[in-house]
């Protein structure tokens, strides 16, 4: 993604957040509590298989991203960053939505 396109996406941050919210609400109607676990398991297994096949050189390639879209987006992100991103995003959201922190 070129820097110019990433800047254009940054300019569309407001509509992106609205679409992201609406699609999450709509998606939850289909991916209810009965379907979410199985879908997550399949998705994680597929990502793990892909990551296992990637070379260090491939993971070091990157491109520009719209950093205003998410706290874990940076102006330049590598493919390795993209593999880490979902976990960072999930951990952040989980911490926000957890009423009582877990005790280790």
C-alpha positions as CSV (number, residue, x, y, z in Angstrom):
1,X,0.0,0.0,0.0
2,X,1.5,3.3,-1.0
3,X,1.9,6.2,1.4
4,X,-0.6,8.3,-0.6
5,X,-3.3,5.5,-0.3
6,X,-2.6,5.1,3.4
7,X,-3.1,8.9,3.9
8,X,-6.4,8.6,1.9
9,X,-7.5,5.8,4.3
10,X,-6.5,7.9,7.3
11,X,-8.8,10.7,6.0
12,X,-11.6,8.1,6.0
13,X,-11.1,7.1,9.6
14,X,-14.6,8.3,10.7
15,X,-16.5,6.2,8.1
16,X,-14.2,3.3,8.7
17,X,-15.1,3.2,12.4
18,X,-18.9,3.4,11.6
19,X,-18.6,0.6,9.0
20,X,-16.4,-1.5,11.4
21,X,-19.0,-1.1,14.2
22,X,-22.1,-1.9,12.0
23,X,-20.4,-4.9,10.5
24,X,-19.5,-6.2,13.9
25,X,-23.1,-5.9,15.1
26,X,-24.4,-7.6,11.9
27,X,-21.7,-10.3,12.0
28,X,-22.7,-11.2,15.5
29,X,-26.1,-12.2,14.3
30,X,-24.6,-14.9,12.2
31,X,-21.5,-15.7,14.2
32,X,-23.4,-16.2,17.5
33,X,-21.9,-18.0,20.5
34,X,-22.5,-21.4,18.8
35,X,-20.5,-20.6,15.7
36,X,-17.7,-18.3,17.0
37,X,-15.5,-20.9,18.6
38,X,-15.3,-23.2,15.6
39,X,-14.7,-20.3,13.2
40,X,-11.9,-19.0,15.5
41,X,-10.3,-22.4,15.7
42,X,-10.3,-22.8,11.9
43,X,-9.0,-19.3,11.3
44,X,-6.2,-19.7,13.9
45,X,-5.2,-23.1,12.4
46,X,-5.0,-21.6,8.9
47,X,-3.0,-18.6,10.1
48,X,-0.6,-20.9,11.9
49,X,-0.1,-23.1,8.8
50,X,0.6,-20.0,6.7
51,X,3.1,-18.6,9.3
52,X,4.9,-21.9,9.5
53,X,5.6,-21.7,5.7
54,X,6.8,-18.1,5.6
55,X,10.5,-17.2,5.3
56,X,12.2,-14.5,7.3
57,X,12.7,-12.5,4.1
58,X,9.0,-12.7,3.3
59,X,8.0,-11.6,6.8
60,X,10.4,-8.6,6.6
61,X,8.5,-7.1,3.6
62,X,6.2,-4.3,4.5
63,X,4.1,-1.3,3.3
64,X,2.4,1.8,4.6
65,X,-0.8,1.6,6.7
66,X,-3.3,4.1,8.0
67,X,-2.1,4.6,11.7
68,X,-5.3,6.5,12.7
69,X,-7.4,3.4,12.1
70,X,-6.1,1.4,15.0
71,X,-3.7,2.0,17.9
72,X,-1.6,-0.9,16.7
73,X,-1.3,0.3,13.1
74,X,2.0,2.1,12.3
75,X,2.9,4.1,9.2
76,X,5.1,1.2,8.0
77,X,4.3,-2.4,8.9
78,X,6.0,-5.6,7.9
79,X,4.2,-8.9,7.3
80,X,5.5,-10.1,10.7
81,X,3.8,-7.0,12.3
82,X,0.6,-8.1,10.6
83,X,0.8,-11.6,12.1
84,X,1.3,-10.0,15.5
85,X,-1.5,-7.4,15.1
86,X,-4.6,-9.6,15.8
87,X,-3.2,-10.8,19.1
88,X,-2.3,-7.2,20.2
89,X,-5.7,-6.0,19.2
90,X,-7.5,-8.8,21.0
91,X,-5.5,-8.4,24.2
92,X,-6.3,-4.6,24.1
93,X,-10.0,-5.2,23.6
94,X,-10.1,-8.0,26.2
95,X,-8.5,-5.8,28.8
96,X,-11.0,-3.0,28.0
97,X,-14.0,-5.3,28.4
98,X,-12.8,-7.3,31.4
99,X,-14.5,-6.1,34.6
100,X,-12.2,-7.9,37.1
101,X,-8.6,-8.5,36.1
102,X,-7.5,-12.2,36.4
103,X,-5.2,-13.1,39.2
104,X,-2.2,-15.2,38.3
